[in-house]
Amino acid sequence: MDGRTQPQRLDAAQLGAELGERATLVQFSSAFCQPCRATRRTLDEVAGMVDGVAHVEIDAESHLDLVRWLGITGTPTVLVLDAGGEVVRRASGQPRTVDVVAALGHAI
């Protein structure tokens, strides 16, 4: 073994929504998270600008098994998935549009 962890891959069943054709922005949020609202707007904007990119928002409190498996420790947390559902980037906190677009570059 080379010491690297197995890549994390998500599918439509786990997300409760279809993956984007080219990439998927997955946002873990919670009900009283103020930065989650701004993150939602940013990710919706980017998904609207880039063909084949979907934005999926997941309520962390309702999906604790998935949160634990992925090691999500706070909201908002954003995962960038490639077309096959593999996590290629992740970030915590409210992202800037330019950073989301740059992260998509690693998935597309």
Contacts in CASP RR format, 6 or more apart in sequence:
PFRMAT RR
TARGET T0000
AUTHOR 0000-0000-0000
METHOD contacts of the structure
MODEL  1
MDGRTQPQRLDAAQLGAELGERATLVQFSSAFCQPCRATRRTLDEVAGMV
DGVAHVEIDAESHLDLVRWLGITGTPTVLVLDAGGEVVRRASGQPRTVDV
VAALGHAI
7 86 0 8 1.000
7 87 0 8 1.000
8 69 0 8 1.000
8 70 0 8 1.000
8 86 0 8 1.000
8 87 0 8 1.000
9 84 0 8 1.000
9 85 0 8 1.000
9 86 0 8 1.000
9 87 0 8 1.000
10 19 0 8 1.000
10 24 0 8 1.000
10 26 0 8 1.000
10 79 0 8 1.000
10 81 0 8 1.000
10 85 0 8 1.000
10 87 0 8 1.000
11 19 0 8 1.000
11 85 0 8 1.000
12 18 0 8 1.000
12 19 0 8 1.000
14 66 0 8 1.000
15 24 0 8 1.000
15 26 0 8 1.000
15 56 0 8 1.000
15 58 0 8 1.000
16 56 0 8 1.000
17 54 0 8 1.000
17 56 0 8 1.000
18 54 0 8 1.000
19 54 0 8 1.000
19 81 0 8 1.000
19 83 0 8 1.000
19 84 0 8 1.000
19 85 0 8 1.000
20 52 0 8 1.000
20 53 0 8 1.000
20 54 0 8 1.000
20 83 0 8 1.000
21 51 0 8 1.000
21 52 0 8 1.000
21 54 0 8 1.000
21 83 0 8 1.000
22 50 0 8 1.000
22 51 0 8 1.000
22 52 0 8 1.000
22 53 0 8 1.000
22 83 0 8 1.000
22 107 0 8 1.000
22 108 0 8 1.000
23 50 0 8 1.000
23 52 0 8 1.000
23 53 0 8 1.000
23 54 0 8 1.000
23 80 0 8 1.000
23 81 0 8 1.000
23 82 0 8 1.000
23 83 0 8 1.000
23 104 0 8 1.000
23 107 0 8 1.000
23 108 0 8 1.000
24 53 0 8 1.000
24 54 0 8 1.000
24 55 0 8 1.000
24 56 0 8 1.000
24 80 0 8 1.000
24 81 0 8 1.000
24 85 0 8 1.000
25 43 0 8 1.000
25 46 0 8 1.000
25 47 0 8 1.000
25 53 0 8 1.000
25 54 0 8 1.000
25 55 0 8 1.000
25 56 0 8 1.000
25 78 0 8 1.000
25 79 0 8 1.000
25 80 0 8 1.000
25 81 0 8 1.000
25 100 0 8 1.000
25 104 0 8 1.000
26 56 0 8 1.000
26 58 0 8 1.000
26 78 0 8 1.000
26 79 0 8 1.000
26 80 0 8 1.000
26 81 0 8 1.000
27 36 0 8 1.000
27 39 0 8 1.000
27 40 0 8 1.000
27 43 0 8 1.000
27 55 0 8 1.000
27 56 0 8 1.000
27 57 0 8 1.000
27 58 0 8 1.000
27 76 0 8 1.000
27 77 0 8 1.000
27 78 0 8 1.000
28 58 0 8 1.000
28 60 0 8 1.000
28 63 0 8 1.000
28 67 0 8 1.000
28 72 0 8 1.000
28 74 0 8 1.000
28 75 0 8 1.000
28 76 0 8 1.000
28 77 0 8 1.000
28 78 0 8 1.000
28 79 0 8 1.000
29 36 0 8 1.000
29 39 0 8 1.000
29 40 0 8 1.000
29 57 0 8 1.000
29 58 0 8 1.000
29 59 0 8 1.000
29 60 0 8 1.000
29 75 0 8 1.000
29 76 0 8 1.000
30 36 0 8 1.000
30 59 0 8 1.000
30 60 0 8 1.000
30 61 0 8 1.000
30 74 0 8 1.000
30 75 0 8 1.000
31 59 0 8 1.000
31 61 0 8 1.000
33 75 0 8 1.000
33 76 0 8 1.000
35 75 0 8 1.000
35 76 0 8 1.000
35 93 0 8 1.000
35 94 0 8 1.000
36 75 0 8 1.000
36 76 0 8 1.000
38 94 0 8 1.000
39 76 0 8 1.000
39 78 0 8 1.000
39 93 0 8 1.000
39 94 0 8 1.000
39 95 0 8 1.000
40 55 0 8 1.000
40 57 0 8 1.000
42 94 0 8 1.000
42 95 0 8 1.000
42 96 0 8 1.000
42 97 0 8 1.000
42 100 0 8 1.000
43 55 0 8 1.000
43 57 0 8 1.000
43 78 0 8 1.000
43 95 0 8 1.000
43 100 0 8 1.000
44 55 0 8 1.000
45 97 0 8 1.000
46 53 0 8 1.000
46 55 0 8 1.000
46 97 0 8 1.000
46 100 0 8 1.000
46 101 0 8 1.000
46 104 0 8 1.000
47 53 0 8 1.000
47 54 0 8 1.000
47 55 0 8 1.000
49 101 0 8 1.000
50 101 0 8 1.000
50 104 0 8 1.000
50 108 0 8 1.000
53 104 0 8 1.000
53 108 0 8 1.000
58 66 0 8 1.000
60 67 0 8 1.000
60 72 0 8 1.000
60 74 0 8 1.000
60 75 0 8 1.000
60 77 0 8 1.000
66 72 0 8 1.000
70 79 0 8 1.000
70 87 0 8 1.000
73 92 0 8 1.000
74 92 0 8 1.000
76 92 0 8 1.000
76 93 0 8 1.000
76 94 0 8 1.000
77 90 0 8 1.000
77 91 0 8 1.000
77 92 0 8 1.000
77 93 0 8 1.000
78 90 0 8 1.000
78 91 0 8 1.000
78 92 0 8 1.000
78 93 0 8 1.000
78 95 0 8 1.000
78 100 0 8 1.000
79 87 0 8 1.000
79 89 0 8 1.000
79 90 0 8 1.000
80 87 0 8 1.000
80 88 0 8 1.000
80 89 0 8 1.000
80 90 0 8 1.000
80 100 0 8 1.000
80 103 0 8 1.000
80 104 0 8 1.000
80 106 0 8 1.000
80 107 0 8 1.000
81 87 0 8 1.000
81 88 0 8 1.000
81 107 0 8 1.000
82 88 0 8 1.000
82 107 0 8 1.000
82 108 0 8 1.000
83 107 0 8 1.000
88 103 0 8 1.000
88 106 0 8 1.000
88 107 0 8 1.000
89 103 0 8 1.000
89 106 0 8 1.000
89 107 0 8 1.000
91 99 0 8 1.000
91 103 0 8 1.000
95 103 0 8 1.000
END
